[in-house]
């Protein structure tokens, strides 16, 4: 057998072989959980024909439409098949073996995966056990020895966003030290503070975004970069032959023409988020101050998370495992879903807490 590259020997990836997640209540991966309207789905269906299937993708019109939506010049945008490939393209363009990069955890796993694949030396700063993060310390670590520094705005596991002042300080400090500044805005539109407004002033800034979260198109795999045209031209050099599939282009293009679908989802999600947060808090369970379509709850401090997960699995409701960091393993991320399903989840948690209380009372007797 031919040996793999030495750098890949340290990379461990787990293949998803679990049961299908289709047609279940998905609180585990922060997808859109309110269905698109039947009219919108029919609009997409009506545009699918033989030419779409047999012709290589033509993303040009989508670039123009997206540039207009973002109020950015077209030459500042570059699409990819998911934001994970947008991130990979940055490593392909800028990162060499032994380059230092600065990451935070929890954070999007693919940054750490690509760091290993490309031989980078990752330095990591953690959120503390109460989900607080020392932004001053993080920014203070940035110096000219780093090649790349990453900040999620907001964080994809906790849902909190860096204060706008700290986000700006992060971008400025990277610029002053000649460090590639990557701001991951996968949850753009749920949160209205964006680093994209700084692209004019900072030449080292690259913003990464996704069509999977607020846009709700996780199944079509669409992501994109925003940066100075010179940076986009450099990243373009490692672009695959076709950055998006024809179906992804069709779906994304159609959604930009039907922005009400996104606006209604964001509005409903805010209501779901408020209900879920209050529900956990009323049960005495601490939660994160999320601005996204999910919340982190300190469920494991009171009851075994695996018990709750097993009960909900039987009801067709999927939740995520606890955070993998040892000091954060009391916390679990719950994606928002329509309120009736959130009521079911809260009822299961309430029953588990009550059973624990009764067991404690019986033990005292």
C-alpha positions in Angstrom: 0.0 0.0 0.0 1.3 3.5 -0.8 1.9 5.6 2.2 0.1 8.9 2.7 1.9 12.2 3.2 3.4 12.4 6.7 1.3 15.5 7.5 -1.9 13.5 7.1 -0.9 10.8 9.6 -2.0 13.1 12.5 -5.4 13.9 10.9 -8.3 11.9 12.3 -11.6 12.2 10.5 -14.8 10.4 11.4 -17.2 9.2 8.7 -20.9 9.9 9.4 -22.5 6.5 9.2 -25.5 7.2 11.5 -29.2 7.1 10.6 -30.7 9.6 8.2 -31.5 13.0 9.6 -34.1 13.7 6.9 -37.7 14.4 8.2 -36.6 14.7 11.8 -36.6 17.7 14.2 -32.9 18.8 13.8 -31.6 20.8 16.7 -28.1 19.4 16.2 -26.5 21.3 13.3 -28.0 24.8 13.2 -29.8 24.3 9.9 -33.0 26.1 8.8 -35.8 24.4 10.8 -38.8 26.2 9.4 -39.6 24.8 5.9 -39.4 27.0 2.9 -42.7 28.0 1.4 -44.3 25.7 -1.1 -44.2 28.5 -3.6 -40.5 29.0 -3.2 -39.8 25.3 -3.6 -42.0 25.1 -6.7 -40.1 28.1 -8.2 -36.9 26.2 -7.9 -38.5 23.0 -9.3 -39.8 24.9 -12.3 -36.4 26.1 -13.3 -34.8 22.7 -13.4 -34.6 21.4 -17.0 -32.3 19.3 -19.1 -29.9 22.2 -19.9 -29.3 22.7 -16.2 -28.2 19.1 -15.8 -26.0 18.7 -18.9 -24.3 22.2 -19.1 -21.3 23.2 -17.0 -22.2 25.8 -14.3 -22.3 29.4 -15.2 -22.0 31.5 -12.0 -21.5 34.9 -13.6 -25.1 36.3 -13.1 -25.1 35.0 -9.5 -21.9 37.0 -8.8 -23.6 40.1 -10.2 -26.8 39.5 -8.1 -24.8 38.8 -4.9 -22.6 41.8 -5.4 -25.8 44.0 -5.6 -27.3 42.3 -2.5 -24.1 42.9 -0.5 -23.4 46.4 -1.9 -19.9 45.2 -2.8 -18.0 45.2 -6.1 -18.1 41.9 -7.9 -14.4 41.6 -7.9 -14.4 41.4 -4.1 -16.4 38.1 -4.1 -15.5 34.5 -4.6 -17.9 31.6 -4.2 -17.1 28.0 -3.1 -19.0 24.8 -2.5 -19.5 25.5 1.1 -17.6 27.8 3.5 -15.4 24.9 4.4 -13.9 25.0 0.9 -13.6 28.8 1.2 -11.5 28.3 4.3 -9.5 25.5 2.6 -8.7 27.9 -0.2 -7.2 30.4 2.3 -4.8 27.7 3.6 -4.0 26.7 0.0 -3.2 30.3 -0.9 -1.4 31.5 2.2 -0.3 28.8 4.6 3.0 26.9 4.4 4.3 24.1 6.7 5.3 25.5 10.2 3.4 28.8 9.7 1.7 29.9 13.0 -2.0 30.5 13.1 -4.1 31.7 16.0 -7.5 30.0 16.7 -10.1 30.0 19.5 -12.1 27.0 20.8 -14.8 26.2 20.6 -14.7 27.1 17.0 -15.3 25.7 13.5 -13.5 22.4 13.4 -12.2 22.7 9.8 -9.8 25.5 10.8 -8.0 22.9 13.0 -8.3 20.2 10.4 -6.8 22.3 7.7 -4.0 23.5 10.0 -3.0 19.8 10.4 -3.3 19.0 6.7 -1.1 22.0 5.7 1.4 21.6 8.5 0.6 24.8 10.3 1.3 25.3 14.0 -2.0 26.3 15.7 -2.0 28.2 18.9 -5.4 28.0 20.6 -7.2 30.1 23.3 -10.2 28.7 25.0 -13.5 30.1 26.2 -13.7 29.5 30.0 -16.0 27.2 31.8 -18.7 30.0 32.0 -18.4 30.6 28.2 -16.5 33.9 28.7 -13.7 34.8 26.4 -10.7 37.2 27.0 -10.6 39.2 23.8 -7.9 41.4 25.1 -5.6 38.5 25.7 -6.4 36.9 22.3 -5.7 40.2 20.4 -2.6 40.8 22.6 -1.1 37.5 21.4 -1.1 38.7 17.8 2.4 39.6 16.5 4.5 39.3 13.4 5.3 35.7 14.1 1.7 34.7 13.1 0.7 34.1 9.5 -3.1 33.9 10.1 -5.5 34.8 13.0 -9.2 33.8 13.1 -12.2 35.2 14.9 -15.8 33.9 14.5 -18.4 36.7 14.5 -20.5 35.3 16.1 -19.1 32.0 17.6 -20.6 29.0 16.0 -20.9 26.9 19.2 -21.8 29.5 21.8 -23.6 32.1 19.7 -22.1 35.1 21.3 -20.4 37.8 19.2 -17.3 39.7 20.0 -18.0 43.3 21.0 -17.8 45.5 18.0 -14.9 47.4 19.5 -12.9 44.2 20.0 -13.7 43.0 16.5 -12.3 46.2 15.1 -9.2 45.9 17.4 -8.7 42.4 16.1 -8.7 43.5 12.5 -6.5 46.5 13.2 -4.0 44.4 15.2 -3.7 41.9 12.4 -3.2 44.7 9.9 -0.5 46.3 11.9 1.5 43.1 12.3 1.1 41.9 8.7 -1.1 38.9 9.7 -3.9 37.5 7.5 -7.1 38.4 9.3 -9.9 35.9 8.8 -13.4 36.7 10.2 -15.8 33.8 10.0 -19.3 35.2 9.6 -21.2 31.9 8.9 -24.2 33.4 10.8 -24.4 36.6 8.9 -27.9 38.2 8.9 -28.7 36.8 12.3 -26.1 39.3 13.6 -26.0 42.8 12.1 -22.3 43.7 13.0 -20.0 42.7 10.1 -16.3 43.0 9.4 -17.2 43.3 5.7 -17.7 47.0 6.3 -13.9 47.3 7.1 -12.6 45.8 3.8 -12.1 49.2 2.4 -9.6 50.1 5.1 -7.8 46.9 5.8 -6.0 45.0 3.1 -5.3 41.9 5.1 -8.9 41.2 6.0 -10.9 38.3 4.5 -14.5 37.5 5.5 -15.9 34.0 5.2 -19.6 33.4 4.9 -22.1 30.6 4.3 -25.5 30.1 2.6 -26.2 27.3 5.1 -27.4 29.3 8.2 -29.6 32.4 7.8 -30.0 31.7 4.1 -31.1 28.2 5.0 -29.6 26.4 2.0 -27.4 23.8 3.8 -28.2 21.2 1.3 -26.9 23.0 -1.7 -23.4 23.8 -0.2 -22.7 27.5 -0.9 -20.1 29.7 0.7 -18.2 32.8 -0.3 -15.3 35.2 0.6 -15.3 39.0 0.7 -12.0 40.8 0.5 -10.0 43.3 -1.5 -9.9 42.4 -5.2 -6.2 41.7 -4.9 -6.8 39.1 -2.3 -9.6 37.6 -4.2 -7.4 37.4 -7.3 -4.8 35.5 -5.4 -7.3 33.0 -3.9 -8.8 32.6 -7.3 -5.6 30.9 -8.4 -6.5 27.8 -6.3 -10.2 27.8 -7.2 -11.5 24.5 -8.6 -12.6 24.5 -12.2 -16.2 25.2 -11.1 -16.8 26.8 -7.7 -20.5 25.9 -7.5 -22.8 23.3 -9.0 -25.5 24.4 -11.4 -28.2 23.5 -8.9 -26.5 25.5 -6.2 -26.4 28.5 -8.5 -30.1 28.1 -9.3 -31.1 27.8 -5.6 -29.0 30.7 -4.4 -30.1 32.9 -7.3 -33.8 32.1 -6.7 -33.4 32.8 -3.0 -31.9 36.2 -3.6 -35.0 37.0 -5.7 -37.2 35.9 -2.8 -35.5 37.5 0.2 -38.8 37.4 2.1 -38.1 33.7 2.7 -35.0 34.7 4.7 -36.5 37.6 6.4 -39.4 35.5 7.8 -37.1 32.8 8.9 -34.9 35.2 10.8 -38.0 36.8 12.4 -39.3 33.4 13.5 -35.9 32.3 14.7 -35.6 35.2 17.0 -39.0 34.3 18.6 -37.9 30.6 18.9 -34.6 31.7 20.5 -36.2 33.9 23.1 -38.7 31.1 24.0 -36.0 28.4 24.3 -33.7 30.7 26.4 -36.5 31.6 28.8 -37.6 28.0 29.0 -34.1 26.8 30.1 -33.7 29.8 32.4 -37.0 29.1 34.1 -35.8 25.6 34.8 -32.7 27.1 36.5 -30.4 26.2 33.6 -27.8 28.7 32.5 -27.6 29.6 28.8 -25.4 31.6 26.5 -26.3 35.0 25.2 -26.6 33.8 21.7 -27.5 36.1 18.7 -27.8 33.1 16.3 -30.3 30.3 15.6 -29.0 28.2 18.5 -28.2 28.4 22.2 -25.7 26.7 24.5 -27.3 25.4 27.7 -25.4 24.1 30.8 -27.6 21.0 30.9 -24.9 18.6 32.0 -24.4 20.4 35.3 -27.8 19.1 36.5 -28.6 15.9 34.5 -26.7 13.4 32.3 -27.0 14.8 28.7 -26.9 11.3 27.2 -30.2 10.4 29.0 -31.9 13.5 27.5 -30.4 12.7 24.1 -31.7 9.1 24.1 -35.2 10.2 25.1 -35.4 12.9 22.4 -33.9 10.5 19.7 -36.9 8.2 20.3 -39.2 11.2 19.6 -37.3 12.1 16.4 -35.7 15.1 17.9 -31.9 15.4 17.3 -29.6 17.2 19.7 -25.8 17.5 19.7 -23.4 15.8 22.0 -21.8 18.0 24.8 -18.8 20.2 23.9 -15.7 18.0 23.6 -13.5 20.3 25.6 -13.2 18.8 29.1 -13.9 22.1 31.0 -17.0 22.7 28.8 -18.6 19.3 28.8 -21.5 20.5 30.9 -22.6 22.6 27.9 -24.8 21.4 25.0 -25.7 23.4 21.9 -29.4 23.4 20.9 -30.5 24.7 17.6 -33.8 26.6 17.5 -36.9 24.9 16.1 -40.6 25.9 16.0 -41.9 26.5 19.5 -44.1 23.4 19.8 -41.0 21.2 19.4 -39.1 23.4 21.9 -41.9 22.8 24.3 -41.4 19.0 23.9 -37.6 19.4 24.6 -38.2 21.5 27.7 -40.8 19.1 29.0 -38.3 16.2 28.7 -35.7 18.3 30.6 -38.3 19.3 33.2 -39.3 15.7 33.8 -35.6 14.6 34.1 -34.9 17.3 36.7 -38.0 16.3 38.6 -37.0 12.7 38.7 -33.6 13.7 39.9 -35.1 15.8 42.7 -37.3 12.9 43.7 -34.4 10.5 43.8 -32.5 12.9 46.0 -35.5 13.2 48.3 -35.9 9.4 48.6 -32.2 9.1 49.3 -32.5 11.5 52.2 -35.4 9.6 53.6 
